[in-house]
Amino acid sequence: MASLRCASRLSLHRASTWRRAGTTIRTERSSAYLYHRPRYITTARSVRQAEPIHAFHSQLESISPELLSRSTTAPATPQTLTEKIVQRYSLDLAEGKVVKSGDYVTLSPHKCMTHDNSWPVATKFMSIGASKIHDRDQIVMTLDHDVQNKSEKNLKKYSQIENFAKDQGVDFYPAGRGIGHQIMVEEGYAWPGTLAVASDSHTNMYGGVGCLGTPVVRTDAASIWATGRTWWQIPPIAKVTLTGVLPIGVTGKDVIVALCGLFNNDEVLNHAIEFTGTEETMRTLPVDDRLAIANMTTEWGALSGLFPIDNILKGWLRAKATDASIFGTASQTASPTTLRFNHERLNELFDAPLAADKGAKYAKELFLDLSTLTPYVSGPNSVKVATPLSELEAQDIKVNKAYLVSCTNSRRSDIAAAAKVFKDAAKANDGKIPKIASGVNFYIAAASLPEQQAAIEQGDWQALVEAGAQELPSGCGPCIGLGTGLLEPGEVGISASNRNFKGRMGSTDAKAYLASPEVVSASALQGKIAGPGWFTKQEGWEGVTRGEGGYTTLSMEDALEKLIADADAAISAAEAKLGPASQDVSDSTSGAKSLTPILPGFPAKVTGEILWCNADNINTDAIYPGKYTYDDAFSSSPAKMATVTMENYDPAFSDIAKKGDILVSGFNFGCGSSREQAATAVLAKGIPMVVAGSFGNIFSRNSINNALMGVEVPRLIERLRAAFPALSVSSSAPSVKPPAITEPEQNSQSLDSPPPAPLSSPASDLTIRTGWTFTWDVARSEVVVKEGEAGEEWKQSVGELPPNVQDIIAQGGLEGWVRKELAGGK
């Protein structure tokens, strides 16, 4: 126990020089940052908590995060933490405008990171006429995905990226320095209370340090490089309240694995998540655990995962600033860490910390009692399947490969937890570190070089190597199916990374599980899925306490306020369904709405006949087949594209659809890969707008970026499904199997995303001409639906399409808008 407690002190070491892959990096660091702590795993403690630090004045004040969120006067329009951050980074807002969920805004993010896809972004940047990055301090470039690839082609690309970064004067981190998301956090680019984007789906990780991180596509990144700006629609915001304290032997990884598996019906799909809880609860989640949780909110389906700016984060930040001031060294390719991590900047942050307002509105509220959690394992091959470790241990599942890699769980505290498994076993082995089980390959790669150096100084890295673990360079590697150690057909792997869908880490005929570092390490030692034995199940345990709503987590006063608000919302919803046909179903408290300005030449209304495609999860391959995506001659011809639009969904679509139709489909339309042709193919067919219950986030971004309008109207989907029910299929009829998803090899540099959910549709009548009309009144921010000539007509308020987004569409998409801006706005 003494050795564990020592790790929580600031232990100073002399400078050391460390070489890897031909790079010499001089480091002068502490053996462990404050709050970069090993996990408490001794039975001498009743809860696993990060202890207060008494080295800094801010910590001695010990201000409760609940108090920080209470202003002296209640705001007229309460905002969530997400909305407050977006407010700070939105440009050209109307005077007095308070942004809210659903609004489109022009964003100037604090930072924008690109990785191995920096060169594709650069080629797009140059193709739209840009030559100089608008704000070089806004941009960070890292090389992290394919760092093991020493082919001439990859090295050439890496050289092009490095030279481009040098010429533009932006911060650059070479291959082997670390994973981009970890660099963004440890170097202070992802800063609390700011907004950062990256061309990678795990940008959510920045939320672990109170930074709103969300992914963008390559066109967005090129726009930010050229103009400093892009657009964003604020997603619905979900509040996840954590209660209780984590038991000994349960980690942050177990929290997010359980959340993904227990709330596995897309409850937070395309939402922004805000985690909250009492100070006692949040103290059981050190920053490293928060980073792991925020990272995997991506797998949960969310667009961000934001933790509060509280005392735990404050202590971590103070330690980082102290470490940077004492041991900071200059980088030849990036600005000094002290420019970002310094106590003066922290003083400013803590003087006015951002927090959600009391009374802020959330689209959804979930809760999870941490004290009822056990160690969990995800899989096989799906994060939506989560099983208590004890159940899998009883099944004696042999493993072939184990992985302690990725930006999710490869920091010093994770490595320490994994090493302790072997160190504990050494006590029963005459003090010698035991070897991993026969037939098991154990791969380790730190999230960054500083994290690896800290693990070396603590003796943890060497313990794993002595046990037989195979070292890999700091980078994404096997987590994304690149380099050494991929799963072979028939093999079983267990990893501390973030994704385990079929084929992600190698063969589609392999099985992949996800777990905490200590479970991965114990599994490597025992040759089967196993834990280290640090967790003891409580007597009378009856499962994990969780649910929707937030009443169980509120005070009596707050619960009463919520009860009244929920009752009002329920009444409004009932009136919307049962009231007069012409009723406006907007929020009953919103009052009269001001009209949205319409740019000259932009249509004030868009109207057309509803073309109904009754299916959920129509993916981008169904919209525009992969076999055409990189056929330049085909994809450059709108006439040719129009002939295959929606071909993998319904081969008859092209014959049924007419120019000017409004395409309406179910939920999660456009899920899957980031191919932009899925949007341009719809436009090529002469369809100006898509309406859905919900959209895949990447498709939603690509639509605006390519001038395809879209709006979400879940009520319309309900009405269409009632009016046009799916036809029953006789038992003798042949079953309809969705086509296989064909992802072109060249698409590997698209924004990484998990495979879409299976297509859900009736067996016949895939595309229906309804005779209904749909009108989007852009000025009034409402839609009008006429259910046939003699049918009902109803209205519903929708999100505003402000002039900044109108301008992008009017210019033919984001690239056209950037060209206009570069030409001086003409």
C-alpha positions in Angstrom: 0.0 0.0 0.0 2.9 2.3 0.7 4.1 2.0 -2.9 0.6 3.0 -4.1 0.4 6.0 -1.9 3.9 7.2 -3.1 2.5 7.4 -6.6 0.2 10.2 -5.5 3.0 12.4 -4.5 4.9 14.6 -6.8 8.2 12.7 -7.0 11.0 14.5 -8.9 13.5 12.7 -11.1 16.5 13.8 -13.0 16.3 14.3 -16.8 16.4 11.2 -18.9 16.9 10.6 -22.5 14.9 7.9 -24.2 15.1 6.6 -27.8 12.4 5.0 -29.9 12.1 4.5 -33.7 15.0 6.7 -34.4 13.7 9.6 -32.4 15.5 11.0 -29.3 13.2 12.7 -26.8 14.6 14.4 -23.7 12.2 14.3 -20.8 12.4 15.9 -17.5 9.3 14.7 -15.7 7.8 13.6 -12.5 7.1 10.0 -12.0 3.4 10.7 -11.7 1.2 13.7 -12.0 -1.1 14.5 -9.1 -4.3 12.7 -9.9 -2.6 10.4 -12.4 -3.0 7.8 -9.7 -3.0 4.0 -9.6 -6.3 2.5 -8.7 -7.1 1.7 -5.1 -7.3 -2.0 -5.0 -6.6 -2.8 -1.4 -9.3 -4.2 0.9 -8.2 -1.7 3.5 -10.5 1.0 2.0 -14.2 1.0 1.7 -14.4 3.1 -1.4 -12.1 4.0 -4.3 -11.6 7.7 -4.2 -9.1 10.2 -5.4 -7.8 11.9 -2.3 -7.7 15.7 -1.9 -4.4 17.3 -2.6 -3.2 19.8 0.0 -0.5 21.4 -2.1 -2.5 24.1 -3.8 -4.6 27.0 -2.5 -7.5 26.2 -4.8 -7.8 22.7 -3.4 -7.7 24.0 0.2 -10.7 26.1 -0.6 -12.6 22.9 -1.4 -15.5 24.5 -3.2 -18.3 22.2 -3.9 -19.1 21.8 -7.6 -22.8 22.2 -6.7 -22.0 25.7 -5.3 -20.1 26.6 -8.4 -23.2 26.0 -10.5 -25.4 28.3 -8.5 -25.4 31.9 -9.7 -26.8 34.7 -7.5 -29.5 35.5 -10.1 -31.2 32.9 -12.2 -30.6 33.4 -15.9 -33.7 34.2 -18.0 -32.9 31.3 -20.3 -31.0 28.6 -18.4 -28.4 26.8 -20.4 -26.7 23.4 -20.2 -22.9 23.3 -19.9 -22.8 22.2 -23.6 -24.9 25.2 -24.7 -22.7 27.6 -22.6 -19.5 26.4 -24.3 -21.1 26.6 -27.7 -22.3 30.1 -26.9 -18.7 31.2 -26.3 -17.5 29.8 -29.7 -20.4 30.9 -31.9 -19.9 33.8 -34.3 -22.3 36.3 -35.7 -25.1 35.6 -33.3 -28.0 38.0 -33.2 -27.9 40.5 -30.3 -29.3 38.8 -27.2 -29.4 35.4 -28.9 -29.0 32.5 -26.4 -28.1 29.3 -28.2 -30.0 26.2 -27.4 -30.2 22.6 -28.5 -31.3 22.4 -32.1 -29.8 25.7 -33.2 -27.4 25.9 -36.1 -24.4 28.0 -35.4 -21.2 29.2 -37.0 -18.4 27.8 -34.9 -14.8 29.0 -34.5 -13.4 26.1 -32.4 -10.6 26.8 -30.0 -8.6 23.9 -31.5 -8.8 21.6 -34.5 -6.8 18.4 -34.7 -6.1 16.2 -37.7 -4.0 13.0 -37.7 -3.0 10.7 -40.6 -5.8 12.2 -42.6 -4.1 15.6 -42.5 -2.8 15.1 -46.1 -6.3 14.4 -47.5 -7.5 17.5 -45.6 -4.6 19.4 -47.1 -5.4 18.4 -50.6 -9.0 19.5 -50.2 -7.8 22.7 -48.5 -5.7 23.5 -51.6 -8.3 22.3 -54.1 -10.7 25.0 -52.8 -8.1 27.7 -53.5 -6.6 28.1 -50.0 -2.9 28.5 -49.5 -2.4 29.8 -46.0 -4.0 28.5 -42.8 -6.2 31.1 -41.3 -5.1 30.8 -37.7 -2.1 28.6 -37.1 -2.6 28.6 -33.4 -5.9 26.9 -33.9 -4.5 23.8 -35.7 -2.7 20.8 -34.3 -1.4 17.9 -36.5 -0.4 14.5 -35.2 0.7 11.2 -36.8 -0.7 8.3 -34.9 -2.8 5.8 -36.9 -0.5 3.8 -39.1 2.8 4.4 -37.3 4.0 0.8 -37.8 3.7 1.1 -41.5 7.2 1.7 -42.9 6.2 1.4 -46.6 7.5 4.0 -49.0 3.9 5.2 -49.7 3.1 5.8 -46.0 6.4 7.4 -45.2 5.9 9.7 -48.2 2.5 10.7 -46.8 3.9 11.3 -43.4 6.7 13.5 -44.9 4.1 15.5 -46.8 2.1 16.1 -43.7 5.2 17.1 -41.7 6.5 19.5 -44.4 3.1 21.0 -44.8 2.8 21.6 -41.0 6.3 23.2 -41.0 5.5 25.4 -43.9 2.3 26.6 -42.3 3.8 27.0 -38.9 1.4 24.8 -37.0 2.0 22.5 -34.0 3.0 19.1 -35.2 3.7 15.8 -33.4 5.5 13.1 -35.4 4.8 9.4 -35.5 5.6 7.6 -32.3 5.1 10.6 -30.1 1.6 9.6 -29.1 -2.0 9.2 -30.1 -3.5 12.5 -31.2 -6.3 12.6 -28.6 -3.9 11.9 -25.7 -1.6 14.7 -27.0 -4.5 17.1 -27.2 -5.2 16.4 -23.5 -1.7 16.1 -22.0 -0.4 19.2 -23.9 -3.3 21.4 -22.9 -4.9 21.9 -26.3 -8.2 20.4 -25.0 -8.8 23.0 -22.4 -11.7 23.1 -19.9 -14.6 25.3 -21.0 -13.5 25.4 -24.6 -14.6 23.7 -27.7 -12.3 21.5 -29.7 -12.9 19.4 -32.9 -10.9 16.8 -34.7 -11.4 14.7 -37.8 -11.8 11.5 -35.7 -14.7 9.9 -34.0 -13.1 9.7 -30.6 -12.8 13.5 -30.2 -15.4 13.0 -27.4 -12.5 12.1 -25.1 -11.7 15.7 -24.5 -14.9 15.9 -22.4 -13.0 14.1 -19.6 -11.2 17.4 -18.9 -14.3 19.6 -19.3 -13.6 20.4 -22.9 -16.5 20.0 -25.4 -14.9 17.7 -28.0 -16.8 16.6 -31.1 -15.8 15.1 -34.4 -15.9 16.8 -37.8 -15.4 15.5 -41.3 -12.6 16.4 -43.6 -14.4 19.1 -45.4 -15.1 20.8 -42.1 -11.4 20.5 -41.2 -10.4 22.1 -44.5 -12.9 24.9 -43.9 -11.5 25.6 -40.4 -7.9 25.6 -41.8 -9.0 28.1 -44.5 -11.4 30.4 -42.6 -11.2 29.4 -38.9 -14.9 28.5 -39.0 -17.4 25.8 -39.8 -21.0 25.1 -38.8 -22.6 22.9 -36.2 -26.1 22.0 -35.1 -26.3 21.7 -31.3 -27.5 18.2 -30.7 -30.1 17.1 -28.2 -28.4 17.0 -24.8 -28.7 14.1 -22.4 -27.9 14.4 -18.7 -26.3 11.3 -17.1 -26.4 11.5 -13.3 -23.9 9.3 -11.5 -24.7 8.4 -7.8 -22.9 6.4 -5.1 -19.2 5.6 -5.2 -17.3 2.9 -7.1 -16.5 -0.2 -5.2 -13.0 -1.5 -4.9 -11.9 -3.2 -8.1 -14.4 -1.3 -10.3 -13.0 1.3 -12.8 -14.1 4.0 -15.1 -13.8 1.5 -18.0 -16.4 -0.7 -16.2 -18.7 2.4 -16.0 -18.8 3.1 -19.7 -18.9 -0.6 -20.7 -21.9 -1.0 -18.4 -23.5 2.1 -19.8 -23.1 0.9 -23.4 -24.5 -2.5 -22.5 -27.3 -1.6 -20.1 -28.6 1.4 -22.1 -28.3 -0.3 -25.5 -31.3 0.9 -27.4 -29.8 4.0 -28.8 -31.0 6.1 -25.9 -28.2 8.7 -26.4 -27.7 8.3 -30.2 -26.4 11.6 -31.6 -26.8 13.3 -28.3 -24.4 15.5 -26.4 -23.9 13.9 -22.9 -23.3 15.8 -19.7 -22.1 13.7 -16.7 -22.9 15.0 -13.3 -23.0 13.9 -9.7 -22.3 14.9 -6.1 -18.8 15.8 -5.1 -18.5 12.5 -3.2 -19.5 10.6 -6.3 -17.3 12.5 -8.7 -14.3 12.1 -6.4 -14.3 8.4 -7.1 -13.6 9.1 -10.8 -10.1 10.5 -11.3 -9.3 12.2 -14.6 -7.9 9.1 -16.3 -11.2 7.3 -15.7 -13.1 10.3 -17.0 -11.1 10.3 -20.2 -11.9 6.6 -20.7 -15.6 7.2 -20.1 -15.7 10.2 -22.4 -13.7 8.4 -25.1 -16.2 5.6 -25.3 -19.3 7.8 -25.3 -18.6 7.5 -29.0 -19.4 3.8 -28.9 -22.5 4.6 -26.9 -23.6 6.6 -29.9 -23.1 10.2 -28.5 -21.4 13.2 -30.2 -19.7 14.3 -27.0 -19.3 13.3 -23.4 -18.7 16.2 -21.0 -17.6 16.1 -17.4 -17.8 19.1 -15.0 -15.0 21.4 -14.1 -14.7 20.4 -10.5 -12.1 19.9 -7.7 -10.8 16.7 -9.1 -10.1 18.3 -12.5 -8.7 21.4 -10.8 -6.2 19.4 -8.9 -5.1 17.6 -12.1 -4.7 20.9 -13.9 -2.7 22.4 -11.1 -0.3 19.5 -11.1 0.1 19.6 -14.9 0.9 23.3 -14.7 3.4 22.8 -12.0 5.0 19.9 -13.9 5.2 22.0 -17.1 6.8 24.9 -15.3 9.5 22.8 -13.6 10.2 20.2 -16.2 8.9 21.6 -19.5 11.2 21.2 -22.5 11.0 22.9 -25.8 9.7 20.9 -28.8 11.3 21.4 -32.2 7.9 21.0 -33.9 5.3 22.4 -31.4 4.9 25.4 -29.1 5.9 25.1 -25.5 3.6 23.3 -23.1 3.9 26.2 -20.7 2.0 28.4 -23.1 -1.1 26.3 -22.3 -0.4 24.8 -18.9 0.4 27.6 -16.5 -1.1 28.8 -13.2 -2.0 32.3 -14.5 -4.3 30.7 -17.0 -5.7 28.4 -14.4 -6.5 31.3 -12.1 -8.6 32.8 -14.9 -10.4 29.6 -15.5 -11.2 29.0 -11.8 -12.3 32.6 -11.3 -15.3 32.0 -13.5 -15.8 28.2 -14.0 -18.6 27.2 -16.4 -21.4 25.0 -15.1 -24.9 24.1 -16.2 -27.6 26.5 -15.0 -30.2 25.3 -12.6 -33.3 24.6 -14.6 -31.5 23.9 -17.9 -33.5 21.7 -20.2 -32.3 18.2 -21.2 -33.7 16.1 -23.9 -33.2 13.0 -21.8 -32.0 12.1 -18.3 -30.4 8.8 -17.2 -28.9 7.7 -13.9 -26.5 5.0 -12.8 -25.6 4.0 -9.2 -21.9 3.4 -9.3 -22.0 1.6 -5.9 -24.0 -1.2 -7.6 -21.5 -1.8 -10.4 -19.3 -4.8 -10.8 -16.4 -5.3 -13.2 -18.0 -5.6 -16.7 -16.8 -7.1 -20.0 -18.1 -5.9 -23.4 -18.7 -8.4 -26.2 -18.1 -10.5 -28.1 -18.0 -8.2 -31.1 -20.4 -5.6 -29.8 -20.4 -2.8 -27.2 -24.1 -3.3 -26.8 -23.5 -6.6 -25.1 -22.0 -6.2 -21.6 -21.7 -9.0 -19.1 -20.5 -9.1 -15.5 -17.0 -10.4 -15.4 -18.0 -13.2 -12.9 -20.4 -14.7 -15.4 -17.7 -14.9 -18.1 -15.1 -16.2 -15.7 -17.4 -19.2 -15.0 -17.5 -19.9 -18.8 -13.7 -20.6 -19.0 -13.3 -18.5 -22.2 -9.7 -19.0 -23.5 -8.0 -16.0 -25.0 -5.3 -15.9 -27.6 -4.4 -12.3 -27.6 -4.6 -9.4 -25.0 -4.1 -5.7 -25.7 -3.2 -2.8 -23.5 -3.3 -0.2 -26.2 -5.2 2.9 -27.5 -6.1 6.3 -26.2 -8.9 4.8 -24.1 -6.8 3.0 -21.4 -3.1 3.2 -21.9 -2.1 5.9 -19.6 0.3 5.5 -16.7 -2.5 4.6 -14.2 -3.7 2.0 -16.6 -0.3 0.5 -17.0 0.2 0.6 -13.3 -3.0 -1.3 -12.7 -2.0 -3.9 -15.3 1.5 -4.3 -13.9 0.1 -4.8 -10.4 -1.6 -8.0 -11.5 1.8 -9.5 -12.3 3.5 -7.9 -9.3 1.0 -9.4 -6.9 1.4 -12.8 -8.6 5.2 -12.4 -8.1 4.6 -12.6 -4.3 3.6 -16.2 -4.7 6.4 -16.9 -7.2 9.5 -16.2 -5.1 9.4 -12.6 -6.0 9.7 -13.2 -9.7 7.4 -11.7 -12.2 5.4 -14.7 -13.7 5.2 -15.1 -17.5 2.0 -14.7 -19.4 0.0 -17.9 -20.1 1.3 -20.2 -22.8 -0.2 -19.5 -26.2 -1.2 -15.9 -25.3 0.3 -12.9 -27.0 0.1 -9.7 -24.9 0.6 -6.4 -26.7 1.3 -3.1 -25.0 1.5 0.4 -26.4 1.3 3.6 -24.3 -1.1 6.4 -25.1 2.0 8.7 -25.5 5.7 8.8 -24.9 5.4 10.8 -21.7 2.9 8.3 -20.3 5.3 5.4 -21.2 8.2 7.3 -19.6 6.2 7.7 -16.4 5.3 4.0 -16.4 9.0 3.2 -16.9 10.0 5.4 -14.0 7.5 3.7 -11.8 8.7 0.3 -12.8 5.4 -0.8 -14.3 6.4 -0.9 -18.0 9.3 -3.2 -17.2 7.1 -5.5 -15.2 4.9 -6.1 -18.1 7.8 -6.6 -20.5 9.4 -9.0 -18.1 6.1 -11.0 -18.0 6.4 -11.4 -21.8 4.4 -8.5 -23.1 5.3 -7.3 -26.6 6.1 -3.6 -27.0 4.5 -1.6 -29.8 5.1 2.1 -30.6 2.8 4.6 -29.2 -0.1 4.8 -31.7 -3.4 3.4 -32.6 -2.1 0.2 -34.1 -4.2 -3.0 -33.4 -7.0 -1.0 -32.0 -7.9 0.1 -35.5 -6.7 -3.1 -37.2 -3.3 -1.8 -38.3 0.2 -3.3 -37.8 1.3 -6.1 -35.5 -0.9 -8.4 -33.4 -4.2 -8.5 -35.3 -6.7 -11.2 -34.5 -6.6 -14.2 -36.8 -9.6 -16.3 -37.8 -11.0 -18.3 -34.8 -9.0 -16.3 -32.2 -10.3 -14.7 -29.1 -8.9 -11.3 -28.0 -9.5 -9.1 -25.0 -8.5 -5.5 -25.1 -8.6 -2.3 -23.0 -9.4 -0.3 -26.2 -12.7 1.2 -27.3 -14.2 -0.8 -30.1 -14.8 -4.5 -30.7 -17.2 -4.7 -33.6 -16.6 -7.7 -35.9 -13.4 -7.2 -37.9 -12.3 -4.1 -36.1 -9.1 -5.6 -34.7 -8.4 -8.2 -37.4 -10.4 -11.1 -38.8 -14.2 -11.0 -39.0 -14.0 -14.6 -37.8 -12.4 -13.7 -34.5 -14.1 -12.7 -31.3 -13.1 -9.5 -29.5 -14.0 -8.5 -25.9 -13.3 -5.1 -24.1 -12.4 -4.8 -20.4 -10.4 -2.7 -18.0 -6.6 -2.9 -18.0 -6.5 -5.1 -14.9 -8.9 -7.6 -16.4 -7.0 -7.7 -19.6 -3.7 -8.2 -17.7 -5.3 -10.9 -15.5 -6.6 -12.6 -18.6 -3.2 -12.6 -20.2 -1.7 -14.1 -17.1 -4.3 -16.9 -16.8 -4.9 -17.6 -20.5 -8.7 -17.0 -20.1 -11.1 -14.2 -19.4 -10.4 -13.5 -15.7 -10.1 -10.7 -13.1 -7.4 -10.0 -10.6 -9.6 -10.8 -7.7 -9.8 -7.3 -6.3 -13.5 -7.0 -6.4 -15.9 -8.5 -3.8 -19.6 -8.6 -4.7 -21.8 -7.1 -2.0 -24.1 -9.4 -0.1 -27.6 -9.2 -1.4 -26.5 -7.7 -4.8 -29.4 -7.8 -7.2 -28.0 -6.0 -10.2 -27.0 -2.6 -11.3 -29.3 0.3 -10.3 -30.0 2.5 -13.3 -32.8 4.0 -15.3 -34.3 7.0 -17.1 -35.6 10.2 -15.5 -33.8 11.9 -12.7 -36.1 12.0 -9.8 -34.1 9.6 -7.6 -31.0 11.8 -7.9 -32.7 15.2 -7.0 -33.5 17.1 -3.9 -37.1 17.4 -2.9 -37.2 21.0 -4.2 -35.6 20.1 -7.5 -37.7 17.0 -7.9 -40.9 19.1 -7.5 -39.7 21.6 -10.2 -38.9 18.7 -12.5 -42.3 17.1 -11.9 -44.0 20.3 -12.9 -41.9 20.7 -16.0 -42.4 17.1 -17.0 -46.1 17.4 -16.5 -46.2 20.5 -18.7 -44.2 18.7 -21.4 -46.6 15.7 -21.2 -49.6 18.0 -21.6 -48.1 19.7 -24.6 -47.3 16.3 -26.2 -50.8 15.1 -25.6 -52.3 18.3 -27.1 -50.1 17.9 -30.1 -51.5 14.4 -30.8 -55.1 14.9 -29.8 -55.7 18.6 -30.5 -56.9 20.3 -33.6 -55.3 19.4 -36.9 -53.8 22.9 -37.3 -52.3 23.0 -33.9 -48.6 24.1 -33.7 -46.8 21.5 -31.5 -44.0 23.7 -30.5 -43.1 24.2 -26.9 -46.1 25.8 -25.3 -43.9 28.2 -23.3 -42.0 29.6 -26.3 -44.6 32.3 -27.1 -44.6 34.1 -30.4 -41.5 33.4 -32.5 -39.6 35.9 -34.5 -39.1 35.2 -38.2 -35.8 33.8 -39.4 -34.2 36.2 -41.9 -34.0 34.7 -45.4 -31.0 35.5 -47.6 -31.7 37.0 -51.0 -32.3 34.2 -53.5 -32.8 31.5 -50.8 -36.2 29.8 -50.9 -38.5 30.9 -48.0 -40.3 27.6 -48.4 -39.4 24.2 -49.7 -42.3 21.9 -50.7 -42.8 18.6 -52.4 -44.6 15.3 -52.4 -43.4 12.8 -49.7 -41.6 9.8 -51.1 -41.7 7.3 -48.2 -38.9 4.8 -47.6 -40.1 2.9 -44.6 -36.9 1.7 -43.0 -34.6 2.5 -40.1 -30.8 2.4 -40.3 -30.6 3.1 -44.1 -26.8 3.3 -44.3 -24.6 5.2 -46.7 -23.9 2.1 -48.7 -27.6 1.6 -49.3 -27.9 5.3 -50.4 -24.8 5.2 -52.7 -23.1 1.8 -53.2 -19.5 1.5 -52.4 -18.6 0.0 -55.8 -19.3 3.4 -57.4 -17.7 5.6 -54.7 -14.2 5.7 -56.1 -15.1 5.4 -59.7 -14.3 8.9 -60.6 -15.8 8.8 -64.0 -19.1 7.6 -62.5 -19.2 9.7 -59.3 -18.4 12.9 -61.2 -21.5 12.5 -63.4 -24.7 13.5 -61.6 -26.7 11.8 -64.4 -25.0 8.5 -63.7 -25.2 8.9 -59.9 -29.0 9.5 -60.2 -29.4 6.0 -61.8 -28.0 4.2 -58.7 -29.3 6.4 -55.9 -30.7 4.2 -53.1 -29.9 1.1 -55.2 -28.8 -1.1 -52.3 -32.0 -0.2 -50.5 -34.5 -0.5 -53.3 -33.4 -1.1 -56.9 -36.8 0.3 -58.1 -36.2 3.7 -56.3 -34.7 5.4 -59.3 -37.8 4.6 -61.4 -40.2 5.7 -58.6 -38.6 8.9 -57.5 -39.2 12.2 -59.3 -37.5 15.5 -59.3 -38.7 17.7 -56.5 -39.8 14.9 -54.2 -39.1 15.1 -50.5 -37.5 11.9 -49.4 -38.7 10.7 -46.0 -37.3 7.8 -44.1 -37.1 6.4 -40.6 -34.5 6.7 -37.9 -30.7 6.9 -38.1 -30.8 7.6 -41.8 -27.3 7.8 -43.4 -25.5 5.8 -40.7 -22.3 4.1 -41.7 -19.2 5.6 -43.4 -18.4 9.2 -44.2 -18.7 9.0 -48.0 -19.9 12.4 -49.2 -21.5 10.8 -52.3 -24.4 9.6 -50.2 -25.6 13.2 -50.0 -24.6 14.2 -53.5 -26.4 11.2 -55.0 -29.7 12.3 -53.5 -29.2 15.8 -54.9 -28.3 14.2 -58.3 -31.7 12.6 -58.3 -33.3 16.1 -58.0 -34.4 15.6 -54.4 -33.7 18.9 -52.5 -34.5 17.6 -49.0 -34.5 14.6 -46.8 -36.7 14.2 -43.8 -36.1 11.5 -41.1 -36.8 10.6 -37.6 -33.1 11.1 -37.0 -30.0 11.2 -39.1 -26.6 9.6 -38.7 -24.3 12.4 -37.6 -21.8 12.1 -40.4 -24.5 12.1 -43.0 -26.0 15.2 -41.4 -22.8 17.0 -41.7 -22.1 15.9 -45.2 -25.6 17.0 -46.3 -25.2 20.6 -45.3 -21.6 20.5 -46.6 -23.0 19.5 -50.0 -26.1 21.7 -50.0 -28.6 19.0 -49.2 -31.2 20.2 -46.8 -32.5 17.9 -44.0 -34.9 18.1 -41.0 -35.9 15.7 -38.3 -39.6 15.2 -37.7 -40.2 12.0 -35.7 -43.9 12.6 -35.6 -44.1 12.4 -39.3 -42.5 8.9 -39.2 -45.2 7.8 -36.7 -48.0 9.2 -38.9 -46.6 7.6 -42.1 -46.2 4.2 -40.4 -49.8 4.3 -39.2 -51.1 5.3 -42.6 -48.9 3.0 -44.6 -48.4 -0.1 -42.4 -45.8 -2.6 -43.4 -47.3 -5.5 -45.4 -47.3 -8.8 -43.7 -45.2 -11.5 -45.4 -46.6 -15.0 -45.8 -44.5 -17.9 -44.5 -44.0 -19.2 -48.0 -42.6 -15.9 -49.3 -38.8 -15.7 -49.6 -37.1 -13.7 -46.8 -35.5 -10.4 -47.7 -31.9 -10.2 -46.6 -30.3 -6.7 -46.5 -27.4 -6.4 -48.9 -23.9 -6.7 -47.5 -22.2 -3.5 -46.7 -19.3 -3.0 -49.1 -16.8 -0.5 -47.8 -14.2 0.4 -50.4 -10.6 0.0 -49.3 -9.9 3.6 -50.3 -12.4 4.7 -47.7 -10.1 3.8 -44.8 -9.2 7.4 -44.3 -12.8 8.4 -43.8 -13.9 9.5 -40.4 -13.9 6.2 -38.5 -17.3 5.0 -37.5 -18.7 1.7 -36.3 -20.7 -0.4 -38.8 -24.4 0.6 -39.0 -27.2 -1.3 -37.3 -29.0 -3.8 -39.5 -31.5 -2.4 -41.9 -35.0 -2.6 -40.6 -37.7 -2.4 -43.2 -40.8 -4.3 -44.5 -40.4 -7.0 -47.0 -42.2 -5.2 -49.9 -43.2 -1.7 -50.9 -39.8 -0.2 -50.0 -40.5 3.1 -51.7 -44.0 4.6 -51.7 -45.4 7.6 -53.4 -47.8 8.9 -50.7 -49.7 11.7 -52.2 -48.9 13.7 -49.1 -47.1 17.0 -49.3 -44.4 18.4 -47.0 -43.6 22.0 -46.7 -40.7 23.5 -44.8 -41.4 27.2 -43.9 -37.8 28.3 -43.4 -38.8 31.8 -42.2 -41.2 30.5 -39.5 -39.0 27.5 -38.6 -41.9 25.1 -38.9 -43.1 22.3 -41.2 -46.6 21.8 -42.6 -47.8 18.3 -43.5 -50.9 17.7 -45.7 -51.9 14.1 -45.4 -53.4 13.7 -48.9 -56.0 15.9 -50.7 -58.7 15.1 -48.1 -56.4 14.3 -45.2 -55.4 16.1 -42.1 -53.0 19.1 -42.1 -50.8 19.8 -39.2 -47.8 21.9 -38.3 -44.8 21.5 -36.1 -41.9 23.8 -35.1 -38.4 22.7 -36.0 -34.9 24.0 -35.5 -34.0 27.3 -37.1 -32.1 27.3 -40.4 -30.2 30.6 -39.8 -28.6 32.8 -42.5 -25.2 31.3 -41.9 -26.3 27.8 -42.9 -28.5 29.2 -45.7 -25.4 30.8 -47.1 -23.5 27.5 -47.2 -26.4 25.9 -49.0 -26.8 28.8 -51.4 -23.1 28.5 -52.3 -23.5 24.9 -53.2 -22.0 23.6 -50.0 -19.2 24.3 -47.6 -16.4 24.2 -50.3 -18.3 26.9 -52.3 -18.8 29.0 -49.2 -15.0 28.8 -48.4 -14.2 29.9 -51.9 -16.5 32.9 -51.5 -14.9 33.8 -48.2 -11.4 33.5 -49.6 -12.5 35.8 -52.4 -13.5 38.4 -49.9 -17.1 37.4 -49.3 -18.3 38.2 -52.9 
